Amino acid sequence: MPDTDDAAASEDTNAAIWKSDIGVNFWRSRKDDRARRDAERRVLMAQLLPFAGDEPFTFVDLGAGTGAAARTILDHYSAAHAILADFSPQMMAQGETELEPYAGRYSYVEFDLTAAGDWPAGIPARVDAVISSLSVHHLNDERKQSLFAEIHAQLAPGGWYLNYDPVKPPDPVVEEAWLRAGDRRDPEAHHRRHHMNDEEKFRHANHVRYMIPLEPQVGFLRAAGFEGVDVFWKELDFVIYGGRRPLLSATASGGSGGVVPPVAGSA
Ligand SMILES: C[S@@+](CC[C@H](N)C(=O)[O-])C[C@H]1O[C@@H](n2cnc3c(N)ncnc32)[C@H](O)[C@@H]1O
């Protein structure tokens, strides 16, 4: 494991963590309480999607990891098909095990989200929804913006994008309030924050490196062309925000806009 100071300066700690046993072991060992709260929040993401329970549709889960968010959507929609995109062989291997009951309803695609441009061939040119859970905060601001534009382009008209992620406090007063409430809920949190071992410091530096406040991210979504943009849920430093690609899209020549037919199964 690199020295903590070097880690803070390095751009590559994200790959060093997630493309290694550090990431997958940490993910498997997370406290039940955190995992339970994440699970509740992913249910809301599923509830926000506009599909009927038995409607066929295809969605992409960006930074899908072991597939916790994708599985939640598959549980809510009996005819949904998931494409799980991630860059970590370790997380994907663990996911293949956890996704066994969903065989035939999903595929994994290797995708490094830091790479702007064309999406991997395993992702269809048009998808009905895109979700991400606890992964976008690993991308720098420039890439968050270009990724949101790529998601918009990949979505069928009317298709939704939802992101569950941690955000940075916008100022020290807010940070103090978040910590106060968090420490009252979890009496061990303060001690944990101040007694990290080297691996925890390494992971923490990576975790917060590109984390930014909520407001600019909502602005990035609007700038990418999404409508219906909202923060659908927020509690302290965790949020679910998203929006949909409009049914009416501007023409390539910049004209007044035309109706783009939705693909089959899209909202
Ligand atoms: C905290 S885990 C969340 C996994 C899953 N979305 C969930 O909610 O359970 C973060 C995931 O993002 C993936 N990830 C981080 N950076 C990535 C990148 N540049 N490209 C693709 N995946 C990335 C990691 O491999 C890991 O699986």
Ligand as a Chemical Component Dictionary entry (heavy atoms), coordinates in Angstrom:
data_LIG
# 
_chem_comp.id                   LIG 
_chem_comp.type                 NON-POLYMER 
_chem_comp.pdbx_formal_charge   0 
_chem_comp.three_letter_code    LIG 
# 
loop_
_chem_comp_atom.comp_id 
_chem_comp_atom.atom_id 
_chem_comp_atom.alt_atom_id 
_chem_comp_atom.type_symbol 
_chem_comp_atom.charge 
_chem_comp_atom.model_Cartn_x 
_chem_comp_atom.model_Cartn_y 
_chem_comp_atom.model_Cartn_z 
_chem_comp_atom.pdbx_ordinal 
LIG C1  C1  C 0  -18.264 1.955  -3.110  1  
LIG S1  S1  S 1  -18.336 0.785  -4.392  2  
LIG C2  C2  C 0  -20.064 0.825  -4.820  3  
LIG C3  C3  C 0  -20.492 -0.394 -5.574  4  
LIG C4  C4  C 0  -21.977 -0.441 -5.938  5  
LIG N1  N1  N 0  -22.358 0.609  -6.850  6  
LIG C5  C5  C 0  -22.850 -0.419 -4.687  7  
LIG O1  O1  O 0  -23.539 0.565  -4.452  8  
LIG O2  O2  O -1 -22.806 -1.404 -3.948  9  
LIG C6  C6  C 0  -17.593 1.750  -5.698  10 
LIG C7  C7  C 0  -17.510 0.999  -7.019  11 
LIG O3  O3  O 0  -17.114 1.937  -8.028  12 
LIG C8  C8  C 0  -16.182 1.294  -8.858  13 
LIG N2  N2  N 0  -15.340 2.310  -9.486  14 
LIG C9  C9  C 0  -14.594 3.241  -8.876  15 
LIG N3  N3  N 0  -13.941 3.967  -9.796  16 
LIG C10 C10 C 0  -14.274 3.472  -11.013 17 
LIG C11 C11 C 0  -13.914 3.782  -12.341 18 
LIG N4  N4  N 0  -13.031 4.749  -12.617 19 
LIG N5  N5  N 0  -14.453 3.087  -13.337 20 
LIG C12 C12 C 0  -15.330 2.079  -13.079 21 
LIG N6  N6  N 0  -15.718 1.716  -11.839 22 
LIG C13 C13 C 0  -15.185 2.415  -10.815 23 
LIG C14 C14 C 0  -15.388 0.394  -7.944  24 
LIG O4  O4  O 0  -14.716 -0.639 -8.631  25 
LIG C15 C15 C 0  -16.486 -0.123 -7.023  26 
LIG O5  O5  O 0  -17.047 -1.283 -7.533  27 
# 
loop_
_chem_comp_bond.comp_id 
_chem_comp_bond.atom_id_1 
_chem_comp_bond.atom_id_2 
_chem_comp_bond.value_order 
_chem_comp_bond.pdbx_ordinal 
LIG C1  S1  SING 1  
LIG S1  C2  SING 2  
LIG S1  C6  SING 3  
LIG C2  C3  SING 4  
LIG C3  C4  SING 5  
LIG C4  N1  SING 6  
LIG C4  C5  SING 7  
LIG C5  O1  DOUB 8  
LIG C5  O2  SING 9  
LIG C6  C7  SING 10 
LIG C7  O3  SING 11 
LIG C7  C15 SING 12 
LIG O3  C8  SING 13 
LIG C8  N2  SING 14 
LIG C8  C14 SING 15 
LIG N2  C9  SING 16 
LIG N2  C13 SING 17 
LIG C9  N3  DOUB 18 
LIG N3  C10 SING 19 
LIG C10 C11 SING 20 
LIG C10 C13 DOUB 21 
LIG C11 N4  SING 22 
LIG C11 N5  DOUB 23 
LIG N5  C12 SING 24 
LIG C12 N6  DOUB 25 
LIG N6  C13 SING 26 
LIG C14 O4  SING 27 
LIG C14 C15 SING 28 
LIG C15 O5  SING 29 
# 
